[in-house]
Amino acid sequence: MVNKRHQFSGVRGMSVRLKFIFGFFLFSLMGAYVLLAADTLTPSRPNVVLIISDDHAWTDYTFAGHPHAKTPNIDRLAAEGLTYTRGYVTTAICSPSLATMLTGLHPHQHGITGNDPVRGQKRADWIEPFFKKPQLPKLLADAGYLTLHTGKYWMGQPSRVGFTDDMGFTGRHGGQALSIGRKSMKPIYDFFDKAKQQQKPFFVWYAPFLPHTPHNPPERLLKKYAHVKDPRKAKYLAMIEWLDETCGELMGQLKKKGVADNTLVLYLADNGWNEYGKAHPYENGVRTPFIAHWPGKIKPHKDDRNLVSNLDVVPTILTVAGVKPPASLPGINVLDDQAVAKRDTLFLSNFAHDMASATEPEKSLWTRSCIHGKWKLVAWIENPPKIRPHGGGHRHKNPGANLELFDLLADPHETKNLAKQHPDVVQDLLARIDGWWKVD
């Protein structure tokens, strides 16, 4: 009969050297198991960089075929990433478009419909209710992300929407934060180091004041466009190249810091430019390329058919970060092929520059639009508000026509109003618009 106590005495009787070897083996085995379990249960979450160009027409990129624009770095993002050429913003001026990218909501839902309140009213009446909406930076910060604001914002203190880091209080456009890109990119690069030291995933909001006015590009860039006859266009194109340079520097730093392969970069503009651009419901005002770049995770592809929107920024980033998007969001994850293919309609709205009511957004509404397949309907309010437009905005391409129907595939620059030729299409799109947001 074997003595059970003797079975264990062998271990107790090991030499010190053997005990050390045996213990080290067990420790290593347990450590490997813990690491394997950690990788399986809590994989490393990706970083996210959101690049928002400012007042940039959808046509004004080299990859879009512009004859003079030089955008080699954005071109590279587009070539290496998933590029939707039919991207849109919910409305064609800065503040409400950026507010959509913070909340994932339409302007009439988040309440910020214009850049300024009408004279005599307080911005706080709009901003305070806005802070109660779901906010992308806060949702990410609550999930353990470090979140940095740079550039434009409009809402005062960036921490109010959950940014853990910022460049200070912002005014009407962005305050000191507007120096990003134009003067230095260092705040972003220092933030990369901070996130690495704290071993946390990061989110960067890079919304530089580029190519926005003032169009004062460096002389070295302006010289490249001496052949452009219109000096205003030459300055604008030089500003675009200045923006592009900062995008290249940013991508270079991601590689230098060793985080490029674990970083999703999204690129789009906040609204358009050029004739019938900013503040207008036409393509030059609301259309933008939408690029998603993530080495090894996203296959390079150019999509000229499907519709995406700045509504999709929030659900896309939250999903990638492992955070469940609020059920109320109308947008989709642009990396979900099925969701993208299923969408066949987008809705847009355009408002006066100044906001008339913090509780009744329709009081400053000018147009509602519907894009469905190849068709786009712009429905003008019959009695528009008597509030100042932006820079001559709200000019009809077809004066006197409250309904404008365009075939975007055949006529992307909206030169022919087909409303009279296709009354059935007009009625269908009007019904879709009223089903989305009914305005009395």
C-alpha positions in Angstrom: 0.0 0.0 0.0 1.3 3.3 -1.0 1.4 6.0 1.6 -0.4 9.1 0.3 1.7 11.3 2.4 4.7 10.0 0.7 3.4 11.0 -2.7 3.7 14.7 -1.8 6.9 14.4 0.1 8.8 14.2 -3.2 7.9 17.8 -4.0 8.6 18.9 -0.5 11.9 17.1 -0.6 13.1 18.7 -3.8 16.3 20.6 -3.8 16.1 24.4 -3.8 17.3 24.4 -7.5 14.6 22.0 -8.6 11.9 23.9 -6.7 13.0 27.1 -8.5 12.8 25.5 -11.9 9.4 23.9 -11.1 8.0 27.2 -9.8 9.3 29.1 -12.7 7.7 26.7 -15.1 4.3 26.9 -13.4 4.6 30.7 -13.3 5.4 30.9 -17.0 2.6 28.6 -17.8 0.1 30.6 -15.8 1.4 33.8 -17.3 1.0 32.6 -20.8 -2.6 31.5 -20.0 -3.4 34.9 -18.6 -2.0 36.7 -21.6 -3.9 34.4 -23.9 -7.1 35.0 -22.0 -6.5 38.7 -22.1 -6.0 38.7 -25.8 -9.1 36.6 -26.3 -11.4 38.6 -24.0 -10.1 42.1 -24.3 -8.4 42.7 -27.6 -6.5 45.9 -28.1 -9.0 48.6 -29.1 -8.1 50.7 -32.1 -7.3 54.4 -32.0 -9.4 56.7 -34.2 -8.4 59.9 -35.9 -11.2 62.0 -37.5 -10.0 64.6 -40.1 -12.5 67.2 -41.0 -11.7 69.5 -43.9 -13.3 73.0 -43.7 -15.1 74.6 -46.6 -13.8 72.2 -49.2 -15.7 71.3 -52.4 -16.1 67.7 -53.3 -14.5 68.1 -56.7 -11.3 69.8 -55.4 -8.9 66.8 -55.0 -6.4 65.3 -57.4 -8.1 61.9 -57.1 -11.5 63.5 -57.9 -10.0 64.8 -61.2 -9.5 68.4 -60.4 -7.0 69.8 -63.0 -5.1 72.0 -60.6 -5.6 70.7 -57.0 -2.6 69.0 -55.4 -3.6 66.5 -52.7 -1.1 63.7 -52.7 -1.5 62.7 -49.1 -5.3 62.6 -49.2 -5.1 60.8 -52.5 -3.0 58.2 -50.7 -5.6 57.8 -48.0 -8.2 57.3 -50.7 -6.1 54.8 -52.7 -5.3 52.8 -49.6 -8.7 53.0 -47.9 -12.4 52.6 -48.5 -13.5 55.8 -50.4 -17.1 56.7 -50.8 -17.4 59.3 -53.5 -21.1 59.9 -52.7 -20.7 61.2 -49.2 -22.9 63.9 -47.8 -23.3 66.2 -44.9 -26.7 66.9 -43.3 -26.5 70.6 -43.9 -24.1 73.0 -45.7 -22.7 75.2 -43.0 -20.1 74.5 -40.3 -21.6 74.6 -36.9 -24.6 72.3 -37.5 -22.5 69.9 -39.6 -19.9 69.6 -36.9 -22.7 69.1 -34.3 -24.0 66.2 -36.4 -20.5 64.6 -36.2 -20.5 65.0 -32.4 -24.0 63.5 -31.9 -24.9 61.4 -34.9 -28.2 63.4 -35.3 -29.8 65.6 -37.9 -29.7 69.4 -37.2 -33.4 69.5 -36.3 -32.8 66.7 -33.8 -29.7 68.1 -32.1 -31.0 71.7 -32.3 -27.9 73.4 -33.8 -29.3 74.5 -37.2 -27.1 77.6 -37.9 -23.9 79.3 -37.0 -25.4 82.1 -34.8 -28.6 82.9 -32.9 -30.6 85.8 -34.4 -29.7 89.2 -32.9 -30.9 89.5 -29.3 -30.9 85.8 -28.4 -28.3 83.9 -26.4 -26.2 81.0 -27.8 -26.6 79.3 -24.5 -30.3 78.6 -25.3 -29.1 76.3 -28.0 -25.9 74.9 -26.5 -27.2 73.8 -23.1 -29.9 71.5 -24.6 -27.3 70.3 -27.1 -25.0 69.1 -24.3 -27.8 66.7 -23.2 -27.7 64.8 -26.5 -25.5 61.7 -26.9 -21.9 62.9 -27.5 -19.2 60.9 -29.3 -16.2 62.1 -27.2 -18.0 61.3 -23.9 -19.2 57.9 -25.0 -15.6 57.1 -25.9 -14.1 58.6 -22.8 -16.6 56.5 -20.7 -15.2 53.5 -22.4 -11.6 54.3 -21.5 -10.5 56.3 -24.4 -8.4 59.5 -24.2 -10.1 62.1 -26.5 -8.5 65.2 -27.9 -10.2 68.2 -29.4 -8.3 70.4 -31.9 -9.6 73.0 -34.4 -13.2 74.0 -34.8 -15.9 73.3 -32.2 -18.3 76.3 -31.6 -19.6 75.1 -28.3 -17.3 76.7 -25.7 -15.5 74.3 -23.5 -14.7 71.0 -25.3 -14.9 69.0 -22.0 -18.6 69.7 -22.0 -19.1 67.0 -24.6 -16.5 64.6 -23.1 -13.1 65.6 -24.6 -10.5 64.6 -22.0 -7.9 66.8 -23.6 -8.2 70.1 -25.6 -6.5 73.3 -26.6 -8.6 75.5 -24.4 -12.0 77.3 -24.5 -13.3 77.9 -28.0 -15.3 80.9 -29.2 -17.5 81.3 -32.2 -15.2 79.2 -34.4 -12.6 77.6 -32.2 -10.3 80.0 -30.3 -6.7 79.0 -29.7 -7.6 75.6 -31.1 -7.7 77.1 -34.6 -3.9 77.3 -34.6 -3.8 73.6 -35.2 -2.4 72.9 -38.7 -1.8 76.5 -39.5 0.9 77.0 -36.9 1.7 73.6 -35.4 0.6 69.9 -35.1 2.5 69.5 -31.8 -0.6 69.3 -29.6 -1.7 66.2 -31.4 1.8 64.5 -31.3 2.1 65.2 -27.6 -1.3 63.6 -27.1 -0.1 60.5 -28.9 2.8 60.3 -26.4 0.4 60.8 -23.5 -1.9 58.0 -24.7 1.1 55.7 -25.1 2.4 56.4 -21.6 -1.0 55.8 -20.1 -1.5 52.7 -22.3 -4.9 53.9 -23.5 -6.6 54.0 -26.9 -7.1 57.5 -28.3 -9.5 59.5 -30.3 -8.4 62.7 -32.1 -10.8 65.3 -33.5 -8.7 67.2 -36.1 -10.9 69.9 -37.6 -8.4 72.5 -38.8 -9.4 75.9 -40.1 -8.2 74.7 -43.6 -8.9 75.5 -46.4 -11.3 77.9 -44.7 -10.8 81.7 -45.1 -8.7 83.6 -44.5 -7.0 82.3 -47.6 -3.5 83.2 -46.6 -1.3 80.2 -47.7 2.5 80.1 -47.3 4.1 81.8 -50.3 6.0 78.6 -51.2 2.6 77.0 -51.9 0.9 79.9 -53.5 3.8 80.1 -56.1 2.7 76.6 -57.4 -0.6 78.1 -58.6 0.7 81.1 -60.5 -0.8 79.6 -63.6 -4.3 79.8 -62.2 -5.7 83.1 -63.6 -8.1 83.9 -60.8 -6.0 84.9 -57.8 -8.8 83.9 -55.4 -8.9 80.4 -56.8 -5.1 80.2 -56.7 -5.2 81.0 -52.9 -7.9 78.5 -52.3 -6.0 75.8 -54.1 -2.9 76.6 -52.1 -4.9 76.3 -48.9 -6.0 72.9 -50.0 -2.5 71.8 -50.5 -1.6 73.2 -47.0 -4.4 71.1 -45.5 -3.0 68.1 -47.5 0.5 68.6 -46.1 -0.8 68.5 -42.5 -2.7 65.2 -43.3 0.6 63.8 -44.6 2.4 64.9 -41.4 -0.3 63.4 -39.3 -0.1 60.0 -41.0 3.7 60.1 -40.8 3.5 60.6 -37.0 1.1 57.7 -36.6 3.7 55.5 -38.3 6.6 57.0 -36.3 4.8 56.3 -33.1 4.1 52.7 -34.1 0.4 53.0 -34.0 -0.6 53.4 -37.7 -1.7 49.7 -38.0 -4.1 50.0 -35.1 -5.6 53.4 -36.0 -8.8 54.0 -38.0 -8.6 57.3 -39.9 -11.8 58.9 -41.2 -11.7 61.8 -43.6 -14.5 64.1 -44.8 -15.4 67.8 -45.2 -17.8 69.7 -43.0 -19.4 71.4 -46.1 -18.5 72.5 -49.6 -17.3 75.6 -51.4 -17.3 77.3 -54.8 -20.4 78.6 -56.7 -23.6 77.3 -55.1 -21.4 75.8 -52.4 -21.3 76.7 -48.7 -24.8 77.3 -47.3 -26.5 75.9 -50.4 -28.4 72.6 -50.7 -26.7 71.7 -54.0 -23.9 69.2 -54.4 -21.2 71.9 -54.1 -22.6 72.6 -50.6 -23.4 69.2 -49.2 -21.3 66.6 -51.0 -17.9 65.3 -49.8 -15.7 62.3 -50.2 -15.8 60.0 -47.2 -12.7 58.0 -46.6 -12.0 55.2 -44.1 -8.4 54.1 -43.8 -7.1 51.3 -41.6 -4.1 49.3 -42.8 -4.7 45.5 -42.8 -8.4 45.9 -41.7 -9.9 47.8 -44.6 -9.4 46.7 -48.2 -8.8 49.5 -50.7 -12.0 50.1 -52.6 -13.6 53.0 -54.4 -17.4 53.1 -54.1 -19.2 55.3 -56.6 -22.7 54.0 -55.9 -23.6 53.8 -52.3 -24.7 56.7 -50.1 -22.9 57.7 -46.8 -23.3 60.7 -44.6 -21.6 62.6 -41.7 -24.5 61.0 -39.7 -22.4 57.8 -40.0 -19.3 59.2 -38.2 -20.6 58.4 -34.7 -22.0 54.9 -35.2 -18.9 53.9 -37.2 -16.4 55.1 -34.6 -18.4 53.7 -31.7 -18.8 50.3 -33.3 -15.1 50.1 -34.0 -14.3 51.1 -30.4 -16.6 48.3 -29.1 -19.2 50.8 -27.8 -22.8 50.1 -28.7 -24.3 53.2 -30.5 -27.4 54.7 -29.0 -30.5 53.2 -30.6 -31.8 56.6 -31.6 -29.1 57.3 -34.1 -30.2 57.4 -37.8 -26.7 56.7 -39.2 -24.9 53.4 -40.0 -21.5 51.9 -39.7 -19.8 52.6 -43.0 -17.6 49.5 -42.6 -20.7 47.3 -42.5 -21.2 46.3 -46.2 -24.7 45.0 -45.6 -25.9 48.2 -43.9 -24.4 50.4 -46.6 -25.9 48.3 -49.4 -29.3 48.4 -47.7 -29.5 52.2 -47.5 -31.0 53.8 -50.6 -32.1 57.2 -49.3 -30.5 60.2 -47.5 -32.2 63.3 -46.2 -30.7 66.7 -45.9 -31.8 70.1 -44.7 -30.6 73.6 -45.1 -31.3 76.6 -42.8 -30.7 80.3 -42.6 -27.3 81.3 -41.2 -28.9 82.6 -38.0 -31.0 80.4 -35.7 -34.5 81.8 -35.0 -35.7 79.3 -32.3 -34.0 76.9 -29.9 -37.2 74.7 -29.8 -38.7 75.1 -33.3 -35.9 74.5 -35.8 -38.3 74.8 -38.7 -38.5 78.6 -38.1 -35.2 79.0 -39.9 -35.6 76.2 -42.4 -35.0 77.0 -46.1 -35.0 73.6 -47.8 -35.4 69.8 -47.2 -33.8 67.4 -49.7 -34.0 63.7 -50.5 -31.4 61.7 -52.4 -32.8 58.4 -53.5 -30.7 56.3 -55.9 -29.8 58.6 -58.8 -32.4 61.2 -57.9 -32.2 64.3 -55.8 -35.1 66.5 -54.9 -34.6 69.9 -53.3 -37.9 71.2 -51.8 -37.8 74.9 -51.0 -40.0 76.3 -48.2 -42.7 78.4 -49.9 -42.4 81.2 -47.4 -38.8 81.1 -46.3 -37.8 82.9 -43.1 -36.7 86.5 -43.4 -33.3 85.8 -41.8 -29.9 86.6 -43.4 -28.5 83.9 -45.6 -24.8 83.1 -45.6 -22.6 84.9 -48.1 -25.4 85.1 -50.7 -26.5 81.6 -50.0 -30.0 80.3 -50.7 -29.9 81.4 -54.3 -32.0 79.1 -56.6 -30.4 77.5 -59.6 -33.9 77.7 -61.0 -35.6 80.9 -59.7 -39.3 80.5 -59.0 -39.1 76.7 -58.8 -39.8 75.5 -55.3 -39.2 71.9 -56.4 -35.9 71.0 -58.2 -35.3 67.4 -59.3 -31.9 66.3 -60.6 -30.5 63.1 -62.0 -27.1 63.1 -60.2 -25.6 60.2 -62.2 -26.2 61.9 -65.5 -26.0 65.5 -64.2 -23.8 65.7 -61.1 -23.5 69.5 -61.2 -27.3 69.9 -61.3 -27.7 71.9 -64.4 -31.2 70.5 -65.5 -34.3 70.7 -63.3 -36.3 67.6 -64.3 -39.3 68.1 -61.9 -41.8 68.8 -64.6 -40.7 65.8 -66.7 -40.9 63.3 -63.7 -43.9 64.3 -61.5 -44.2 60.8 -60.2 -40.6 60.8 -58.9 -41.2 64.2 -57.3 -44.3 63.0 -55.4 -42.5 59.9 -54.3 -39.5 61.9 -52.9 -41.8 64.4 -51.3 -43.6 61.7 -49.5 -40.3 60.3 -48.3 -39.3 63.7 -47.0 -42.5 64.2 -45.1 -42.1 60.7 -43.6 -38.7 61.7 -42.4 -39.5 65.2 -41.0 -43.0 66.7 -41.5 -43.1 70.5 -41.5 -46.4 72.3 -41.3 
